[in-house]
Amino acid sequence: MGFPPEVFLIGAQKSGTSTLASLLDTHPEITVSNPKETHFFTVNYKKGIKWYEQTFNSKKNILVDASTSYAMARLDKQNASSGTDSVPARVYSLNPSAKFIYILRNPTDRTYSGYWHGVRTGRIDESFGELIRSKNFNHLDTSNYNEQLLLWLKYFPLESFLILKFEDLIEKPDETLKRCFNFIGVNSHFKTKSNQHDNKSYVATRFGRKYNNLLIKYPILKRVVRYTPGVIKPIARKLVKKTNIPKMGIKDREYLNNYFYEKNKKLSELTGIDFNSWNK
């Protein structure tokens, strides 16, 4: 137990990872990093190992890093030669005995949810139909779980991964948590309150988009937000509006179901888990 972390909740993004991380963190033998998503092996690697160690409040427990960016590698040929598997290599160099929890959601639905996350933060302006038919929409790669997993299997055996279904977390939360506790190696009889989130989204207004783009362009502004929450947060709340996510178009759903069909089949063959329900 203790640093470096023994367990990584690597994604998939928009598949219940935040809920699962919060539930795991309630266990007295587990400490999830603070912030939950350190993104150390992706965007914060240059900050160094001491910075990473300080994101864990307790060194006595089993430590969990819940960063969804670890399973968001670009899979196109142009990026394949530039080290898309650098994250698994970096994790291996720090802890070759690490364990991984990978929670997966129907890739068609996850791609749509990821799109609306981009809309909410003001990073996406294009229509969903245009993006999924382009070659540069990174959410298609993130939903290609088979290829994402293969990057990790270059360094770690399949036995190091607990692969979960998003549907099971929603429909059978207690059973799913018990599987996680057994996999991690802590008391599996611990009971915690499970919760579910409704399908709501916050969409940035025109000014909100400018605000988010400024944060992306000038990361130092995030420090201003952090240290002046009493001033910035009330303003930020006025930059978004609450909205329901609209239903996906029938043609877009058919397109994505066809796009992921063979990929889902390969994932089932690789993991021995039945994902046929995703193809309906």
The 8 nearest C-alpha neighbors of each residue, nearest first, counted from 0:
[[1, 61, 60, 59, 2, 62, 5, 58],
 [0, 2, 58, 59, 61, 60, 3, 62],
 [3, 1, 4, 58, 52, 0, 62, 5],
 [2, 4, 1, 5, 94, 93, 52, 62],
 [5, 3, 62, 2, 6, 63, 1, 64],
 [4, 6, 97, 62, 98, 3, 61, 63],
 [5, 7, 98, 63, 99, 4, 97, 62],
 [6, 8, 99, 64, 63, 9, 65, 100],
 [9, 7, 65, 100, 99, 10, 64, 101],
 [8, 10, 67, 69, 66, 7, 101, 70],
 [11, 9, 67, 12, 101, 8, 102, 70],
 [10, 12, 14, 103, 102, 67, 13, 101],
 [11, 13, 10, 67, 14, 16, 113, 68],
 [14, 12, 15, 109, 113, 112, 11, 16],
 [15, 13, 104, 12, 11, 16, 165, 103],
 [14, 16, 18, 17, 13, 19, 165, 102],
 [15, 17, 19, 18, 14, 20, 10, 12],
 [18, 16, 20, 19, 15, 21, 65, 35],
 [19, 17, 21, 15, 16, 20, 22, 194],
 [18, 20, 16, 22, 21, 17, 15, 23],
 [21, 19, 23, 17, 22, 18, 16, 24],
 [22, 20, 24, 18, 19, 23, 17, 25],
 [21, 23, 19, 24, 20, 25, 18, 193],
 [22, 24, 20, 25, 21, 26, 19, 29],
 [23, 25, 21, 22, 26, 31, 30, 29],
 [24, 26, 23, 22, 27, 21, 191, 29],
 [25, 27, 24, 29, 28, 23, 189, 22],
 [28, 26, 29, 25, 24, 30, 60, 189],
 [27, 29, 60, 26, 61, 185, 30, 186],
 [30, 28, 61, 60, 26, 27, 24, 62],
 [31, 29, 62, 24, 60, 63, 61, 32],
 [32, 30, 63, 24, 62, 64, 35, 29],
 [33, 31, 55, 35, 54, 34, 64, 63],
 [34, 32, 35, 54, 55, 31, 56, 37],
 [33, 35, 36, 32, 37, 54, 31, 55],
 [34, 36, 33, 32, 65, 37, 31, 64],
 [37, 35, 66, 65, 34, 38, 64, 67],
 [36, 38, 39, 34, 66, 35, 64, 32],
 [39, 37, 41, 66, 36, 40, 42, 43],
 [38, 40, 43, 44, 37, 41, 42, 51],
 [39, 41, 44, 86, 38, 43, 89, 42],
 [42, 40, 38, 39, 43, 44, 86, 69],
 [41, 43, 38, 44, 39, 40, 45, 68],
 [44, 42, 39, 45, 46, 41, 38, 40],
 [45, 43, 39, 40, 46, 42, 47, 41],
 [46, 44, 47, 43, 42, 39, 48, 40],
 [47, 45, 44, 43, 50, 48, 51, 49],
 [48, 46, 45, 50, 49, 44, 51, 43],
 [47, 49, 51, 50, 52, 46, 44, 45],
 [50, 48, 52, 51, 47, 53, 46, 54],
 [51, 49, 53, 48, 52, 47, 46, 54],
 [50, 52, 48, 49, 53, 54, 39, 47],
 [51, 53, 49, 54, 50, 55, 48, 2],
 [52, 54, 50, 55, 51, 49, 56, 33],
 [55, 53, 33, 32, 52, 51, 56, 34],
 [56, 54, 32, 53, 57, 52, 33, 58],
 [55, 57, 54, 58, 53, 32, 33, 30],
 [58, 56, 59, 55, 60, 30, 1, 62],
 [57, 59, 1, 60, 2, 56, 55, 0],
 [60, 58, 1, 57, 0, 61, 28, 62],
 [61, 59, 28, 29, 58, 0, 1, 30],
 [60, 62, 29, 0, 1, 30, 28, 5],
 [61, 63, 4, 30, 31, 5, 60, 29],
 [62, 64, 31, 6, 7, 4, 30, 32],
 [63, 65, 7, 32, 31, 66, 8, 6],
 [66, 64, 8, 36, 35, 7, 9, 63],
 [67, 65, 36, 38, 68, 9, 69, 64],
 [66, 68, 10, 9, 12, 69, 11, 70],
 [69, 67, 71, 70, 66, 38, 41, 9],
 [68, 70, 67, 9, 71, 66, 86, 41],
 [71, 69, 68, 9, 72, 67, 10, 147],
 [70, 72, 141, 68, 69, 73, 140, 67],
 [73, 71, 83, 70, 74, 147, 141, 140],
 [74, 72, 75, 140, 78, 71, 83, 137],
 [73, 75, 140, 72, 79, 76, 78, 83],
 [74, 76, 77, 78, 73, 79, 140, 134],
 [77, 75, 79, 78, 74, 80, 73, 81],
 [76, 78, 75, 79, 80, 81, 74, 73],
 [77, 79, 81, 76, 80, 75, 73, 83],
 [80, 78, 76, 81, 83, 77, 82, 75],
 [79, 81, 78, 82, 77, 76, 83, 75],
 [82, 80, 78, 79, 83, 77, 84, 85],
 [83, 81, 84, 85, 80, 79, 78, 86],
 [82, 84, 85, 79, 72, 81, 78, 73],
 [83, 85, 82, 86, 150, 87, 88, 151],
 [86, 84, 88, 82, 83, 87, 89, 40],
 [85, 87, 89, 88, 84, 40, 90, 69],
 [88, 86, 90, 151, 89, 85, 84, 91],
 [89, 87, 85, 91, 86, 90, 92, 84],
 [88, 90, 86, 92, 91, 87, 85, 93],
 [89, 91, 87, 93, 92, 88, 94, 86],
 [92, 90, 95, 88, 94, 93, 89, 87],
 [91, 93, 89, 90, 94, 88, 95, 87],
 [92, 94, 90, 91, 89, 95, 3, 88],
 [93, 95, 91, 96, 97, 92, 90, 3],
 [94, 96, 91, 97, 92, 93, 90, 155],
 [97, 95, 94, 98, 5, 91, 159, 155],
 [96, 98, 5, 94, 95, 6, 99, 159],
 [99, 97, 6, 159, 160, 5, 7, 96],
 [98, 100, 160, 7, 6, 8, 159, 161],
 [101, 99, 8, 161, 160, 162, 7, 102],
 [100, 102, 162, 10, 9, 8, 163, 161],
 [103, 101, 163, 164, 162, 11, 10, 165],
 [104, 102, 164, 165, 11, 14, 163, 101],
 [103, 105, 165, 14, 106, 109, 164, 102],
 [104, 106, 108, 277, 107, 109, 103, 165],
 [107, 105, 109, 142, 108, 104, 110, 259],
 [106, 108, 110, 109, 105, 255, 256, 111],
 [109, 107, 111, 105, 110, 106, 112, 104],
 [108, 110, 106, 112, 111, 107, 104, 113],
 [111, 109, 113, 107, 108, 112, 138, 106],
 [110, 112, 114, 108, 113, 109, 107, 115],
 [111, 113, 109, 115, 114, 110, 108, 116],
 [114, 112, 116, 110, 111, 115, 109, 13],
 [113, 115, 111, 117, 112, 116, 110, 118],
 [116, 114, 118, 112, 117, 113, 119, 111],
 [115, 117, 113, 119, 114, 118, 112, 120],
 [118, 116, 122, 114, 123, 115, 120, 119],
 [119, 117, 115, 123, 121, 116, 120, 122],
 [120, 118, 202, 116, 203, 201, 117, 121],
 [119, 121, 117, 118, 122, 203, 116, 211],
 [120, 122, 208, 118, 119, 203, 123, 117],
 [121, 123, 117, 120, 118, 124, 212, 208],
 [124, 122, 118, 117, 121, 125, 114, 120],
 [123, 125, 118, 126, 122, 121, 117, 127],
 [126, 124, 123, 127, 129, 130, 128, 118],
 [125, 127, 129, 128, 130, 124, 123, 131],
 [126, 128, 130, 129, 131, 125, 114, 111],
 [129, 127, 126, 130, 131, 251, 132, 125],
 [130, 128, 126, 127, 132, 131, 133, 125],
 [129, 131, 133, 127, 132, 128, 136, 126],
 [130, 132, 133, 128, 129, 127, 136, 139],
 [133, 131, 130, 129, 128, 134, 136, 254],
 [134, 132, 130, 131, 135, 136, 129, 128],
 [133, 135, 136, 132, 131, 130, 137, 75],
 [134, 136, 133, 137, 130, 131, 139, 75],
 [135, 137, 138, 130, 134, 139, 131, 133],
 [136, 138, 140, 139, 135, 141, 73, 71],
 [139, 137, 141, 140, 110, 136, 142, 113],
 [140, 138, 142, 137, 141, 136, 143, 110],
 [141, 139, 143, 137, 138, 142, 73, 74],
 [140, 142, 71, 138, 139, 143, 137, 70],
 [143, 141, 106, 139, 140, 144, 138, 110],
 [144, 142, 140, 141, 145, 146, 139, 147],
 [145, 143, 147, 142, 146, 148, 141, 266],
 [144, 146, 266, 148, 147, 143, 149, 262],
 [147, 145, 149, 148, 144, 143, 150, 74],
 [148, 146, 144, 150, 149, 145, 70, 143],
 [149, 147, 151, 145, 150, 146, 144, 152],
 [148, 150, 152, 146, 151, 147, 145, 153],
 [151, 149, 148, 147, 152, 84, 153, 146],
 [150, 152, 148, 153, 149, 87, 154, 155],
 [153, 151, 155, 149, 154, 150, 156, 148],
 [152, 154, 151, 150, 155, 149, 156, 87],
 [153, 155, 152, 151, 91, 87, 88, 156],
 [154, 156, 152, 151, 153, 159, 157, 95],
 [157, 155, 158, 159, 152, 154, 160, 153],
 [156, 158, 159, 160, 152, 155, 270, 161],
 [159, 157, 156, 160, 161, 155, 98, 99],
 [158, 160, 98, 157, 156, 99, 155, 161],
 [161, 159, 99, 158, 157, 100, 162, 98],
 [160, 162, 100, 99, 101, 163, 159, 182],
 [163, 161, 101, 102, 100, 160, 164, 103],
 [164, 162, 102, 103, 101, 161, 165, 167],
 [163, 165, 103, 166, 167, 102, 104, 168],
 [164, 166, 104, 168, 167, 103, 14, 102],
 [167, 165, 169, 164, 168, 170, 104, 171],
 [168, 166, 171, 170, 164, 169, 165, 175],
 [169, 167, 172, 165, 166, 171, 170, 175],
 [168, 170, 166, 167, 172, 171, 165, 195],
 [169, 171, 167, 168, 166, 172, 165, 173],
 [172, 170, 167, 168, 174, 173, 169, 175],
 [173, 171, 168, 175, 174, 169, 176, 170],
 [174, 172, 176, 175, 171, 177, 193, 190],
 [173, 175, 177, 176, 171, 172, 178, 168],
 [176, 174, 172, 178, 177, 173, 168, 171],
 [177, 175, 179, 173, 178, 174, 172, 180],
 [176, 178, 180, 174, 187, 179, 175, 181],
 [179, 177, 175, 181, 176, 180, 182, 174],
 [178, 180, 176, 182, 177, 181, 183, 175],
 [179, 181, 187, 177, 183, 185, 182, 178],
 [182, 180, 184, 178, 179, 183, 187, 177],
 [181, 183, 179, 180, 184, 178, 161, 185],
 [182, 184, 180, 181, 185, 179, 6, 98],
 [185, 183, 181, 182, 180, 186, 187, 179],
 [186, 184, 180, 183, 187, 181, 28, 182],
 [185, 187, 188, 189, 180, 184, 181, 28],
 [186, 188, 180, 177, 189, 181, 185, 178],
 [189, 187, 186, 190, 177, 180, 185, 181],
 [188, 190, 187, 186, 191, 26, 177, 180],
 [191, 189, 188, 192, 173, 187, 26, 177],
 [192, 190, 193, 189, 22, 25, 26, 173],
 [191, 193, 194, 190, 22, 173, 25, 172],
 [194, 192, 191, 172, 22, 195, 173, 18],
 [195, 193, 192, 196, 18, 169, 172, 22],
 [196, 194, 197, 169, 193, 18, 15, 168],
 [195, 197, 198, 194, 199, 18, 15, 169],
 [198, 196, 199, 195, 200, 243, 194, 244],
 [197, 199, 196, 200, 244, 243, 112, 242],
 [200, 198, 243, 197, 242, 244, 201, 241],
 [201, 199, 242, 243, 241, 244, 202, 119],
 [200, 202, 241, 119, 240, 239, 242, 203],
 [203, 201, 119, 239, 240, 200, 118, 204],
 [202, 204, 239, 207, 119, 208, 121, 120],
 [203, 205, 207, 206, 239, 238, 208, 202],
 [206, 204, 208, 207, 203, 209, 238, 121],
 [207, 205, 209, 208, 204, 238, 210, 203],
 [206, 208, 238, 204, 203, 210, 209, 205],
 [207, 209, 121, 211, 205, 210, 206, 203],
 [208, 210, 212, 206, 207, 211, 213, 205],
 [209, 211, 207, 213, 208, 212, 206, 214],
 [212, 210, 214, 208, 213, 209, 207, 121],
 [211, 213, 215, 209, 214, 210, 208, 216],
 [212, 214, 216, 210, 215, 211, 217, 209],
 [215, 213, 211, 217, 212, 218, 216, 220],
 [214, 216, 212, 213, 217, 218, 211, 220],
 [217, 215, 213, 214, 212, 218, 211, 219],
 [216, 218, 214, 219, 215, 213, 220, 221],
 [219, 217, 220, 214, 221, 215, 216, 222],
 [220, 218, 221, 217, 222, 223, 214, 216],
 [221, 219, 223, 222, 218, 214, 217, 224],
 [222, 220, 224, 219, 223, 218, 225, 214],
 [223, 221, 225, 220, 224, 219, 226, 218],
 [222, 224, 220, 221, 226, 225, 227, 219],
 [223, 225, 221, 222, 227, 226, 228, 231],
 [226, 224, 222, 223, 227, 228, 221, 231],
 [225, 227, 223, 224, 228, 222, 229, 221],
 [226, 228, 224, 229, 230, 225, 223, 231],
 [229, 227, 231, 232, 230, 224, 225, 226],
 [230, 228, 227, 231, 232, 233, 226, 224],
 [231, 229, 228, 227, 232, 233, 234, 224],
 [230, 232, 228, 234, 233, 224, 229, 235],
 [231, 233, 235, 228, 234, 230, 236, 229],
 [234, 232, 236, 235, 231, 230, 237, 229],
 [233, 235, 232, 231, 237, 236, 238, 230],
 [234, 236, 232, 238, 237, 233, 231, 239],
 [237, 235, 233, 238, 234, 239, 232, 240],
 [238, 236, 235, 234, 239, 233, 240, 207],
 [237, 239, 207, 235, 236, 204, 203, 206],
 [240, 238, 203, 204, 202, 237, 236, 201],
 [239, 241, 201, 202, 242, 203, 204, 238],
 [242, 240, 201, 200, 202, 239, 243, 199],
 [241, 243, 200, 201, 199, 240, 244, 202],
 [242, 244, 199, 200, 245, 198, 241, 201],
 [243, 245, 200, 199, 242, 246, 198, 115],
 [246, 244, 243, 247, 242, 248, 115, 198],
 [247, 245, 248, 244, 249, 243, 111, 252],
 [246, 248, 249, 245, 252, 251, 111, 250],
 [247, 249, 251, 250, 252, 246, 128, 253],
 [248, 250, 252, 251, 253, 247, 254, 246],
 [251, 249, 253, 252, 248, 254, 247, 255],
 [250, 252, 254, 248, 253, 249, 128, 255],
 [253, 251, 249, 255, 254, 250, 256, 248],
 [252, 254, 250, 256, 251, 255, 249, 257],
 [253, 255, 251, 257, 252, 256, 250, 258],
 [256, 254, 258, 252, 257, 253, 107, 259],
 [255, 257, 253, 259, 258, 254, 260, 252],
 [256, 258, 260, 255, 254, 259, 253, 261],
 [259, 257, 255, 256, 260, 254, 261, 262],
 [260, 258, 262, 256, 257, 261, 263, 255],
 [259, 261, 257, 263, 262, 258, 256, 278],
 [262, 260, 264, 263, 259, 265, 258, 257],
 [261, 263, 259, 265, 264, 260, 266, 145],
 [264, 262, 266, 260, 261, 265, 259, 267],
 [263, 265, 261, 267, 266, 262, 260, 268],
 [266, 264, 268, 262, 267, 263, 269, 261],
 [265, 267, 145, 263, 269, 264, 268, 270],
 [268, 266, 272, 264, 271, 270, 265, 269],
 [269, 267, 265, 266, 271, 270, 264, 272],
 [270, 268, 266, 267, 271, 265, 145, 272],
 [269, 271, 272, 267, 268, 266, 157, 162],
 [270, 272, 267, 268, 269, 273, 266, 274],
 [273, 271, 267, 270, 274, 268, 266, 269],
 [272, 274, 267, 275, 271, 276, 268, 270],
 [275, 273, 276, 277, 267, 272, 263, 264],
 [276, 274, 277, 278, 273, 279, 264, 263],
 [277, 275, 278, 274, 279, 273, 105, 263],
 [278, 276, 275, 105, 279, 274, 106, 263],
 [277, 279, 276, 275, 256, 260, 274, 263],
 [278, 277, 276, 275, 256, 260, 253, 274]]
